[in-house]
Amino acid sequence: MARTLLGFFAGLIAGAALALAVCVAAGYLFDISQAEGAYAMGVIFFWMPLGGLVGGIIGAIRAFSSRSPH
């Protein structure tokens, strides 16, 4: 159980960081308007939590499935 929880938290952090990196890169590559911080708020309040949640679920599944059968 502890390993699964640790995998969830590691995936949570990695997923949010990856979502932030992709969104920042997309902002520069596709010249997305930064008017009044609307894009940044979308990244912080939608894309990063979504990426963290998906990463946490994937991390928990990987940690659970890689445990040794006892």
C-alpha positions as CSV (number, residue, x, y, z in Angstrom):
1,M,0.0,0.0,0.0
2,A,2.8,2.4,0.9
3,R,4.6,1.7,-2.4
4,T,1.4,2.4,-4.4
5,L,0.9,5.7,-2.5
6,L,4.5,6.7,-3.1
7,G,4.0,5.9,-6.8
8,F,0.9,8.1,-6.9
9,F,2.7,11.0,-5.3
10,A,5.7,10.6,-7.6
11,G,3.4,10.5,-10.7
12,L,1.5,13.5,-9.4
13,I,4.6,15.6,-9.3
14,A,6.0,14.3,-12.6
15,G,2.7,14.7,-14.4
16,A,2.2,18.3,-13.2
17,A,5.8,19.2,-14.1
18,L,5.4,17.6,-17.6
19,A,2.1,19.4,-18.1
20,L,3.8,22.7,-17.1
21,A,6.7,22.1,-19.5
22,V,4.4,21.3,-22.4
23,C,2.2,24.3,-21.8
24,V,5.1,26.7,-21.6
25,A,6.6,25.3,-24.7
26,A,3.3,25.5,-26.5
27,G,2.9,29.1,-25.5
28,Y,6.2,30.0,-27.2
29,L,5.9,27.7,-30.2
30,F,2.4,28.6,-31.2
31,D,2.5,32.2,-30.1
32,I,-0.5,31.9,-27.8
33,S,-1.6,35.3,-26.4
34,Q,-0.7,36.0,-22.8
35,A,-3.3,38.8,-22.5
36,E,-4.3,39.5,-18.9
37,G,-2.8,36.2,-17.7
38,A,-5.7,34.1,-19.1
39,Y,-3.4,31.5,-20.6
40,A,-1.3,31.2,-17.5
41,M,-4.4,30.8,-15.3
42,G,-5.6,28.0,-17.6
43,V,-2.3,26.3,-17.3
44,I,-2.1,26.6,-13.5
45,F,-5.7,25.9,-12.7
46,F,-6.6,23.3,-15.3
47,W,-3.7,21.7,-17.2
48,M,-1.3,21.2,-14.3
49,P,-3.9,19.5,-12.0
50,L,-5.1,17.4,-14.9
51,G,-1.6,16.3,-15.8
52,G,-0.9,15.7,-12.1
53,L,-4.0,13.5,-11.7
54,V,-3.3,11.5,-14.8
55,G,0.4,11.1,-13.8
56,G,-0.6,10.1,-10.3
57,I,-3.0,7.4,-11.5
58,I,-0.3,6.1,-13.9
59,G,2.3,6.1,-11.2
60,A,0.0,4.2,-8.7
61,I,-0.8,1.6,-11.4
62,R,2.9,1.1,-12.2
63,A,3.9,0.9,-8.6
64,F,1.0,-1.6,-7.8
65,S,1.7,-3.8,-10.8
66,S,5.5,-3.9,-10.3
67,R,5.3,-5.2,-6.7
68,S,6.5,-8.7,-5.9
69,P,3.8,-11.3,-5.4
70,H,3.9,-12.6,-1.8
